[in-house]
Amino acid sequence: MQSSAVPELAHTHTRPIHWLATATAVAGVVAFSSVLQPGAATAAQPAAPRTKSAPAHTTPPDPAAVTFPIECGPVKAVVKKKASGDLDGDGRPETVAVVHCDSPMGTPPDGVYVLTRGAGGGKPRVVATLLDPEDGTTVTDFAVSHGAVTATLLGYSSADVPRCCPDVKSDAKWRWQNGSFVRSAPAGARSV
């Protein structure tokens, strides 16, 4: 029998405590990363050159002036993200707002709403619901660009999946076509 020139190292043999320590460290990183969230989306289309035939009112609708069609019980609805751009090609910007209930615990589902105002200005109003909060989905990446709304959606494959840990990820894109918003999945759509 030959003896090795290198002594046997205790840390080269995995034991259950090593797996437990690794799982605890990973859980800590995931929990910490859920606390750190990116700032609000501020993407907007660049302003087009003004012409004499352009509509007089080009200020995007303000989500603070709208009552959203979301049931929040005793808490209020909050705008999580917003972005503006001309989605229907009429020369006036619309605002798209990601809204959820201001829940003190958990991850409340998001609704995505399109706001507009009439040609003469007036109070902003919700004209379309792109994502209903009853779907149980949350929105991460979100932008309005080139006449389309894009978002990354996190959801759940079944009711058995804990609400803390979405296990389905997909990309969605909405574009105004023939008088309504049509949803499609952009190239590169994925699921976890």
N, C-alpha and C positions, 0 to 999 in steps of 0.2 A: 504494500500500500504506500502510495506517495502522498506526502502532505503538500498542501498548496503553499506557495510563497506569500499569498495574500490571505490574511485572516478572514474568517467568515464574518460578514457585517450583519448586525441585527436588523438594520433598516432595509435590507434588500429582500426580506421576506415579508410579504403582505399579510396582515392580520386584520380581523374585523375592526379593530380600533383605527387602523389606517383608513379604511373605507368610511367609517363614521366621521373621522376628522375631515376627509375630503368632501363628503356630502354636506357637512356643516358649513365649511368654507364656501362652497358653491351656493348654498342657500343664502348665506350672508351677502354674497355679491349680488344675487338676484334681488333680494329684499332692498338692498341699498340702491341699486339701479332704478328700482321702481319709484323711489323718492325723488330722484333727480329727473326732472322732466324738461324737455326743450321749451323755449319760450313760445309765445303765440305765433301762429303763422301770419306772415304779413305779405305774402306774395300777391302781386297785382300786375296786371298787364300794363305795359308802358302807355302813357297817354298818347292818343292819336293827334295829329295836327288838327287844329280847330279850323272849321270853315264856316261860312255864313249860314250854311244849311244845317249845321250841327244843332242838336237840341239844346235849349238854354240851360236845362238842369242836368249837370253831370256829376253831382256829389253822390257817392255811393250811399245806399240806405244804411242807417245806423241801427244795429241790432238792439241797442238799449231802448229804442222807441217801439219795440214790437213785443206782443204777447205771443209766445210760442205755444203750439198745440202739443204740450207735454204735461202729463199729470205727475206732479211732484209731492202731493200731499202737503204736510206741514212745512216743507223746505221750499226754497225758491229755485227756479231754473237759472243756470248760469251759462254764459257763452264761454266755451273752452277755447275755441279758435275761430277766426274769421278771416276772410279774404274777399277781394272784390275784383270784378272784371266784367266786360260786356259778353254775356253768355248767349244772348239771342240775336246779336248783330244789329240792334236798333240804335246804337250809338250812345246808349245810357248804361252805366255800370249797374250790375246787380251785386248784392253781397251774399255770400254763402257763409252760414254760421253753423258751427258744431256746438250743440247744446246738450247739457245733461243736468240732472237734479243735483243740487248741492248737498250730497249725502255726507254725513260725518264719518261713515265707515264704508268700506268696500269700494268697488269700482262700478259706479253707476253706468248703465248703457248710454250711448250717445244717439242723438238725432241730428240729421244734417238737413238744413232748411235753406231755401233760396228766397231772398227778399228783393223786392223791387218797389218802385213807386211809379205812379202814372206819369204821362207825358208832361203834365203841368206841375209836377212836383207832388206835393201832398205827403201824407203820412206813409211811412214804409209799411209793407204788409208781406206776409208769407204767401208765396205763390206756388211753392212746390216743396214736398217732403222727399228728399232723396234717400234718406235712411231713417226708418222709424225706430224709436227707442225700444219698442216692443220686440224688435229682432234680437235684443240682448247683445249687440255688438258695440265695441269701442273703436274709436278712430285714432290712428297715430299720425303718420305722415299725411299731410293735407295741403292742397294747393289749388289755385285757380290760375290757369294759364292757357293761352291760345284758344279761348272760348270753351274750355272744358274744366270740369272739376275732377281732381284725382285724389284718392285716399287709400291708405292701407288700413284694412279692417281686421280686428282681432275678435274671434268668437269662440264658440264651444261646440264640440262634436256631439255632445249629448248632455242631458240634465245631470249626469253623474259626475261631470268634470267640475271641480271646485271653481267658484266664481272668481277666485284670486288668480287663476292660472289658465288663461285662454290657450287652447291647443290647436286652433285653426287660424291661419293668417292668409288673407287674400288681398289682392289689389282690385280697386274698382275705379271706373271712369264713367262720368256722366256727361253727355253732350246734348244740346238742344237740337232736335230734329223733328220737322213736321209738326210743330206746335206742342211738343212735350219733351221732357228729359228722358233720354234712352241710356240705360246702364249697360256697360260692357266691361270686360276684364282686359286691361291693357296687356301688351306683349310682356312676357316675363312673369305673368301671374303665378303665384305659388301658394302652397298650403304646407303647414307644419305637421 
